[in-house]
Amino acid sequence: MTVKAYVLVVTDPGRTRRVIQALHEIPGIVEINEVLGPYDIVAEIEVDDLKDIPPILGGKIRTLEGIESTTSLVTLWT
C-alpha cells in the first residue's frame, strides 16, 4: 500500500528557493509546490510504508537550513 504525506513548510524569508532545491534531492518526495498564504512550500511524500515517513520528516526535511516550521498531513487512504 502506498502512503502519502503532505508537508506544509514555512521558510525564512529569502531562502525558499534554496529549500526547494534541497527538497528535490530527498528520496520519497514526489512533488514540490511553492505556494502563497501562511505556508511557503507544500511537499508531497510518497512511500511504501508508514514507517518510512518519520525518517524523511525528522531526519531530512526538518533539518534543512532555512526551514522555520513544518506541518505534516499523513493520508489515511490513497
C-alpha positions in Angstrom: 0.0 0.0 0.0 1.3 3.5 -0.9 1.3 6.0 1.9 1.3 9.7 1.1 2.0 12.7 3.3 1.8 16.4 2.6 4.3 18.7 4.4 3.5 22.3 4.7 6.7 24.3 5.1 7.4 27.8 6.4 10.8 29.1 5.4 13.0 32.0 6.4 12.3 35.0 4.0 14.7 34.8 1.1 15.6 31.1 1.5 12.5 29.5 -0.1 14.3 28.8 -3.4 17.3 27.1 -1.6 14.9 25.0 0.4 13.0 23.9 -2.7 16.3 22.9 -4.3 17.3 20.8 -1.3 13.9 19.2 -1.2 14.3 18.0 -4.8 17.3 15.9 -3.5 15.3 13.9 -0.9 14.1 10.5 -2.0 10.4 9.9 -1.4 9.4 13.5 -2.2 7.4 13.3 -5.4 6.1 16.8 -5.8 7.0 20.3 -4.5 5.0 23.4 -4.9 5.8 27.0 -3.8 2.5 28.5 -2.5 1.1 31.8 -1.2 -0.5 32.0 2.2 0.6 31.0 5.7 2.9 28.4 4.2 5.7 28.8 1.6 6.0 25.3 0.2 3.9 22.2 0.0 5.8 18.9 -0.5 4.2 15.6 -1.2 5.9 12.4 0.1 5.0 9.0 -1.3 6.4 5.8 0.3 5.6 2.2 0.6 5.2 2.0 4.3 4.1 4.4 7.1 7.4 3.8 9.0 9.3 5.4 6.1 7.8 8.8 6.7 9.3 9.9 10.1 12.9 9.5 8.9 12.2 11.7 5.9 10.4 14.3 8.0 12.7 14.4 11.0 16.0 13.4 9.5 15.9 15.1 6.2 13.2 17.8 5.8 13.2 19.4 9.3 17.0 19.6 9.4 17.3 21.8 6.2 18.7 25.2 6.8 16.1 27.9 6.1 13.1 25.9 7.4 11.3 27.7 10.3 8.5 25.1 10.8 6.6 22.3 9.2 3.1 20.8 9.5 2.6 17.2 8.3 -0.6 15.7 7.0 -0.5 11.9 6.5 -3.2 10.4 4.3 -5.4 7.6 5.6 -6.2 6.1 2.2 -4.9 6.7 -1.3 
